[in-house]
Structures are given as structure tokens and as C-alpha cells.
Amino acid sequence: MKKFEFICKTDLVTGDKVYLTREDGIYVPSSLRLNKDQAYDIFIKLTNQEPMEMFEVLETKTSPNE
């Protein structure tokens, strides 16, 4: 079973806060946000195993030199 943690990281020099999710102790790169509500929405999606990204090929070209 995976363990998800919703984290607030505070810079002790500036006081700035960022929010992120860790999955089994590892930071999920796409989860970092300055806005707590947005970060929490991502946390919920991750815990529900919803897709976080979508890739769409817009164009493909082949080099004539090969």
C-alpha cells in the first residue's frame, strides 16, 4: 500500500511556503505549488491514482539525412 503525505515546506530565511506531495517518502515533482488549495487538489488526485499528465503528439517529422 502506498503512503501519501501532504507537505508544507517553509524557507526559514524568507518565510516563503510551498506545498507538495510525497509518495512513499519520495517527492512527486508535478505536485509542487505555492497555492495550498491547488497543491491539495493534486494530493487528492494522486491518492485516487488519477492521471496527472497527458501528452499529445502535435507533429512528427523524419530527417531526410538518415
C-alpha positions in Angstrom: 0.0 0.0 0.0 1.4 3.4 -1.0 1.8 6.1 1.6 1.0 9.7 0.5 1.9 12.8 2.6 0.8 16.4 2.0 3.7 18.6 3.0 4.3 22.3 3.7 7.9 23.3 3.2 8.9 26.6 4.8 12.0 28.6 4.0 13.3 29.7 7.4 15.1 32.7 5.9 12.3 34.2 3.8 9.3 32.6 5.4 8.0 31.5 2.0 5.9 28.3 1.9 5.5 25.7 -0.8 3.2 22.7 -0.7 4.0 19.3 -2.2 3.1 15.6 -2.0 5.5 12.8 -1.1 4.7 9.2 -2.3 6.4 6.6 -0.1 8.8 9.3 1.1 9.7 10.5 -2.4 8.8 13.9 -3.7 6.4 13.9 -6.6 7.8 16.6 -8.9 4.5 17.6 -10.5 2.9 18.3 -7.1 4.9 21.4 -6.1 2.7 24.5 -5.7 2.7 27.9 -4.0 -1.1 27.8 -3.5 -2.2 25.4 -0.8 -5.6 24.6 -2.3 -4.1 23.8 -5.7 -1.5 21.6 -4.1 -4.1 19.8 -2.0 -6.2 19.1 -5.2 -3.1 17.4 -6.6 -2.6 15.4 -3.4 -6.2 14.1 -3.7 -5.8 13.2 -7.3 -2.6 11.3 -6.5 -4.2 9.4 -3.7 -7.0 8.4 -6.0 -4.4 7.4 -8.7 -5.9 9.8 -11.2 -3.6 10.7 -14.2 -1.6 13.8 -13.6 -0.4 14.5 -17.1 -1.4 14.0 -20.7 0.9 14.0 -23.7 -0.3 14.8 -27.2 1.9 14.5 -30.3 1.2 17.6 -32.3 3.6 16.9 -35.2 6.3 14.4 -36.2 9.0 14.9 -38.8 11.6 12.5 -40.1 15.1 13.7 -41.0 15.9 13.1 -44.7 19.6 12.6 -43.9 19.1 9.2 -42.3 
